[in-house]
Amino acid sequence: MTDIALARQFIEAIPHSRALAMQLDEIGAGRAVISMPWDARFVGDPSTGVIHGGAVSALMDTASGAAVMSHPEAGATTATLDLRIDYMRPAAPGQRIRAVAECYHVTRTVAFVRAVATDEDETRPVATATGAFTVERARASAGDPARATAAVAGAAEAGRAAE
């Protein structure tokens, strides 16, 4: 199984990702793209049809964590330490929302990420985010693809077993 297939399996095993119908579109080298469809269940204000900010924040957090996990200098597991989200405008009702996250710096214990969420108008962000995530290095060398692949597969299996 390829690394992207394992990462997709991992994302789909996370209960909130599955509930929000998140889809892993791209992953690799510290960058992740995850999207989710518009769904009436996630609307914050029925009079406008706009997706609730909590769903957008969950999407951005998940994409950011995936970006960290795919960075060659970070470990295969992470947790959010801090995530600041700036909402720029409401997402257009009925449109898919896409989050693009980039892990741009990794220290011994912390990874730093930037993310942007857009709807079909990719020139106008719905929200932007900056965050800090834990880095957990295994005893094997950082960026070891076999270790990362095994960790993602194990986490996906653990997520399915917890259901």
BELURBEL-V965172 format. One record per residue. N is the residue number from 1. RES is the residue in one letter. SS is DSSP state (a for helix, b for strand, c for the rest). NEAR is the number of other C-alpha atoms within 10 Angstrom. Layout:
n: [N:N]
res: [RES:RES]
ss: [SS:SS]
near: [NEAR:NEAR]
This chain:
n: [1:2:3:4:5:6:7:8:9:10:11:12:13:14:15:16:17:18:19:20:21:22:23:24:25:26:27:28:29:30:31:32:33:34:35:36:37:38:39:40:41:42:43:44:45:46:47:48:49:50:51:52:53:54:55:56:57:58:59:60:61:62:63:64:65:66:67:68:69:70:71:72:73:74:75:76:77:78:79:80:81:82:83:84:85:86:87:88:89:90:91:92:93:94:95:96:97:98:99:100:101:102:103:104:105:106:107:108:109:110:111:112:113:114:115:116:117:118:119:120:121:122:123:124:125:126:127:128:129:130:131:132:133:134:135:136:137:138:139:140:141:142:143:144:145:146:147:148:149:150:151:152:153:154:155:156:157:158:159:160:161:162:163]
res: [M:T:D:I:A:L:A:R:Q:F:I:E:A:I:P:H:S:R:A:L:A:M:Q:L:D:E:I:G:A:G:R:A:V:I:S:M:P:W:D:A:R:F:V:G:D:P:S:T:G:V:I:H:G:G:A:V:S:A:L:M:D:T:A:S:G:A:A:V:M:S:H:P:E:A:G:A:T:T:A:T:L:D:L:R:I:D:Y:M:R:P:A:A:P:G:Q:R:I:R:A:V:A:E:C:Y:H:V:T:R:T:V:A:F:V:R:A:V:A:T:D:E:D:E:T:R:P:V:A:T:A:T:G:A:F:T:V:E:R:A:R:A:S:A:G:D:P:A:R:A:T:A:A:V:A:G:A:A:E:A:G:R:A:A:E]
ss: [c:c:a:a:a:a:a:a:a:a:a:a:a:c:a:a:a:a:a:c:c:c:b:b:b:b:b:b:c:c:b:b:b:b:b:b:c:c:c:a:a:a:b:b:b:c:c:c:c:b:b:c:a:a:a:a:a:a:a:a:a:a:a:a:a:a:a:a:a:a:c:c:c:c:c:c:c:c:c:b:b:b:b:b:b:b:b:c:c:c:c:c:c:c:c:c:b:b:b:b:b:b:b:b:b:b:c:c:c:b:b:b:b:b:b:b:b:b:c:c:c:c:c:c:c:c:b:b:b:b:b:b:b:b:c:c:c:c:c:c:c:c:c:c:a:a:a:a:a:a:a:a:a:a:a:a:a:a:a:a:a:c:c]
near: [7:8:18:16:15:20:24:21:20:23:24:21:20:19:14:15:20:13:9:20:16:23:19:25:14:17:24:18:16:23:24:26:25:25:24:21:17:21:16:14:11:18:18:15:11:11:7:11:19:20:25:15:18:12:18:25:21:15:26:30:26:24:32:36:27:30:29:35:32:27:25:17:21:30:25:27:20:20:18:16:12:13:18:13:19:14:16:13:11:17:26:18:16:15:17:15:25:27:29:23:29:26:27:15:16:20:11:11:12:20:29:22:25:23:23:23:27:25:24:14:12:12:8:14:20:23:22:20:20:20:21:23:25:22:23:18:17:16:7:11:11:17:19:15:14:10:17:25:20:14:19:22:19:13:21:20:14:14:17:14:9:9:8]
